[in-house]
Amino acid sequence: MDWSQWINAAASALVAVCALVFVVTYALLAPWRASVAGRHVMAVTVVIGLLGAYTVAFTVWPSVAPVLRVIRVVIVLAMAGLLVQRTWMVIRAQRRR
């Protein structure tokens, strides 16, 4: 791997670790299951962490690229679904005002 791939993998690993730390902290300290917003924050953070982990895996093990590409599609579709959910949450919240 060249230097840019190492930096990309390191930054992506940092994102994955930070997401994991947040998920564990949020799970232990907050009643995140009690609200739609809490569950949404948890889901978005998990997907962001998975995207970071995917990037590390793809950089370190390019030989399994076909399998990882399928995983990436699932992760990206999950993010799209969460963005649709977030948009719907904003619309609902603003209608109540």
Phi and psi in degrees as GROMACS dihedral restraints (atoms count N, CA, C in turn):
[ dihedral_restraints ]
;  ai    aj    ak    al  type     phi  dphi    fc
    3     4     5     6     1   -90.0    20    10
    4     5     6     7     1   178.1    20    10
    6     7     8     9     1   -62.2    20    10
    7     8     9    10     1   -35.4    20    10
    9    10    11    12     1   -69.1    20    10
   10    11    12    13     1   -34.5    20    10
   12    13    14    15     1   -68.7    20    10
   13    14    15    16     1   -39.0    20    10
   15    16    17    18     1   -63.5    20    10
   16    17    18    19     1   -43.8    20    10
   18    19    20    21     1   -65.1    20    10
   19    20    21    22     1   -42.6    20    10
   21    22    23    24     1   -60.8    20    10
   22    23    24    25     1   -45.3    20    10
   24    25    26    27     1   -64.8    20    10
   25    26    27    28     1   -41.0    20    10
   27    28    29    30     1   -65.4    20    10
   28    29    30    31     1   -44.9    20    10
   30    31    32    33     1   -64.5    20    10
   31    32    33    34     1   -40.3    20    10
   33    34    35    36     1   -67.4    20    10
   34    35    36    37     1   -37.1    20    10
   36    37    38    39     1   -64.8    20    10
   37    38    39    40     1   -39.1    20    10
   39    40    41    42     1   -61.4    20    10
   40    41    42    43     1   -43.0    20    10
   42    43    44    45     1   -60.8    20    10
   43    44    45    46     1   -46.0    20    10
   45    46    47    48     1   -62.6    20    10
   46    47    48    49     1   -42.9    20    10
   48    49    50    51     1   -67.5    20    10
   49    50    51    52     1   -43.9    20    10
   51    52    53    54     1   -62.4    20    10
   52    53    54    55     1   -40.3    20    10
   54    55    56    57     1   -63.7    20    10
   55    56    57    58     1   -42.3    20    10
   57    58    59    60     1   -62.7    20    10
   58    59    60    61     1   -44.0    20    10
   60    61    62    63     1   -60.9    20    10
   61    62    63    64     1   -43.6    20    10
   63    64    65    66     1   -62.8    20    10
   64    65    66    67     1   -47.2    20    10
   66    67    68    69     1   -59.0    20    10
   67    68    69    70     1   -45.7    20    10
   69    70    71    72     1   -64.8    20    10
   70    71    72    73     1   -45.4    20    10
   72    73    74    75     1   -62.3    20    10
   73    74    75    76     1   -47.4    20    10
   75    76    77    78     1   -63.8    20    10
   76    77    78    79     1   -41.0    20    10
   78    79    80    81     1   -64.4    20    10
   79    80    81    82     1   -37.6    20    10
   81    82    83    84     1   -81.9    20    10
   82    83    84    85     1   -30.9    20    10
   84    85    86    87     1  -108.6    20    10
   85    86    87    88     1   -18.2    20    10
   87    88    89    90     1  -121.9    20    10
   88    89    90    91     1   148.5    20    10
   90    91    92    93     1   -83.1    20    10
   91    92    93    94     1    62.0    20    10
   93    94    95    96     1   -65.0    20    10
   94    95    96    97     1   -24.9    20    10
   96    97    98    99     1   -74.2    20    10
   97    98    99   100     1   -14.7    20    10
   99   100   101   102     1   -76.1    20    10
  100   101   102   103     1   -15.1    20    10
  102   103   104   105     1  -138.8    20    10
  103   104   105   106     1   157.0    20    10
  105   106   107   108     1   -61.7    20    10
  106   107   108   109     1   -42.0    20    10
  108   109   110   111     1   -62.6    20    10
  109   110   111   112     1   -41.6    20    10
  111   112   113   114     1   -63.3    20    10
  112   113   114   115     1   -43.4    20    10
  114   115   116   117     1   -66.1    20    10
  115   116   117   118     1   -35.8    20    10
  117   118   119   120     1   -66.6    20    10
  118   119   120   121     1   -44.9    20    10
  120   121   122   123     1   -58.7    20    10
  121   122   123   124     1   -43.6    20    10
  123   124   125   126     1   -63.7    20    10
  124   125   126   127     1   -46.2    20    10
  126   127   128   129     1   -63.3    20    10
  127   128   129   130     1   -44.4    20    10
  129   130   131   132     1   -62.0    20    10
  130   131   132   133     1   -43.0    20    10
  132   133   134   135     1   -64.4    20    10
  133   134   135   136     1   -40.3    20    10
  135   136   137   138     1   -62.1    20    10
  136   137   138   139     1   -44.9    20    10
  138   139   140   141     1   -65.7    20    10
  139   140   141   142     1   -40.1    20    10
  141   142   143   144     1   -62.2    20    10
  142   143   144   145     1   -42.7    20    10
  144   145   146   147     1   -62.0    20    10
  145   146   147   148     1   -40.4    20    10
  147   148   149   150     1   -65.1    20    10
  148   149   150   151     1   -36.9    20    10
  150   151   152   153     1   -64.2    20    10
  151   152   153   154     1   -40.8    20    10
  153   154   155   156     1   -63.0    20    10
  154   155   156   157     1   -45.0    20    10
  156   157   158   159     1   -64.2    20    10
  157   158   159   160     1   -39.0    20    10
  159   160   161   162     1   -59.0    20    10
  160   161   162   163     1   -45.4    20    10
  162   163   164   165     1   -62.2    20    10
  163   164   165   166     1   -40.8    20    10
  165   166   167   168     1   -62.1    20    10
  166   167   168   169     1   -48.4    20    10
  168   169   170   171     1   -60.4    20    10
  169   170   171   172     1   -43.1    20    10
  171   172   173   174     1   -65.3    20    10
  172   173   174   175     1   -37.3    20    10
  174   175   176   177     1   -71.8    20    10
  175   176   177   178     1   -41.1    20    10
  177   178   179   180     1   -80.2    20    10
  178   179   180   181     1   -36.6    20    10
  180   181   182   183     1  -123.6    20    10
  181   182   183   184     1    68.1    20    10
  183   184   185   186     1   -64.9    20    10
  184   185   186   187     1   -16.1    20    10
  186   187   188   189     1   -68.1    20    10
  187   188   189   190     1   -20.9    20    10
  189   190   191   192     1  -101.8    20    10
  190   191   192   193     1    26.7    20    10
  192   193   194   195     1   -54.3    20    10
  193   194   195   196     1   -42.8    20    10
  195   196   197   198     1   -59.2    20    10
  196   197   198   199     1   -42.2    20    10
  198   199   200   201     1   -66.9    20    10
  199   200   201   202     1   -43.2    20    10
  201   202   203   204     1   -65.4    20    10
  202   203   204   205     1   -31.0    20    10
  204   205   206   207     1   -66.0    20    10
  205   206   207   208     1   -37.3    20    10
  207   208   209   210     1   -64.9    20    10
  208   209   210   211     1   -43.7    20    10
  210   211   212   213     1   -61.0    20    10
  211   212   213   214     1   -41.4    20    10
  213   214   215   216     1   -61.9    20    10
  214   215   216   217     1   -41.3    20    10
  216   217   218   219     1   -59.2    20    10
  217   218   219   220     1   -43.1    20    10
  219   220   221   222     1   -63.0    20    10
  220   221   222   223     1   -44.1    20    10
  222   223   224   225     1   -63.0    20    10
  223   224   225   226     1   -45.5    20    10
  225   226   227   228     1   -66.4    20    10
  226   227   228   229     1   -39.4    20    10
  228   229   230   231     1   -64.9    20    10
  229   230   231   232     1   -37.7    20    10
  231   232   233   234     1   -62.5    20    10
  232   233   234   235     1   -42.3    20    10
  234   235   236   237     1   -63.7    20    10
  235   236   237   238     1   -42.1    20    10
  237   238   239   240     1   -60.7    20    10
  238   239   240   241     1   -44.1    20    10
  240   241   242   243     1   -61.7    20    10
  241   242   243   244     1   -40.2    20    10
  243   244   245   246     1   -68.3    20    10
  244   245   246   247     1   -34.3    20    10
  246   247   248   249     1   -68.9    20    10
  247   248   249   250     1   -36.7    20    10
  249   250   251   252     1   -63.4    20    10
  250   251   252   253     1   -44.4    20    10
  252   253   254   255     1   -60.5    20    10
  253   254   255   256     1   -43.3    20    10
  255   256   257   258     1   -62.4    20    10
  256   257   258   259     1   -42.2    20    10
  258   259   260   261     1   -61.2    20    10
  259   260   261   262     1   -45.4    20    10
  261   262   263   264     1   -62.3    20    10
  262   263   264   265     1   -38.7    20    10
  264   265   266   267     1   -62.5    20    10
  265   266   267   268     1   -41.6    20    10
  267   268   269   270     1   -65.0    20    10
  268   269   270   271     1   -45.4    20    10
  270   271   272   273     1   -59.6    20    10
  271   272   273   274     1   -46.5    20    10
  273   274   275   276     1   -63.1    20    10
  274   275   276   277     1   -42.6    20    10
  276   277   278   279     1   -64.7    20    10
  277   278   279   280     1   -37.8    20    10
  279   280   281   282     1   -76.7    20    10
  280   281   282   283     1   -27.7    20    10
  282   283   284   285     1   -67.1    20    10
  283   284   285   286     1   -31.2    20    10
  285   286   287   288     1   -69.7    20    10
  286   287   288   289     1   -20.0    20    10
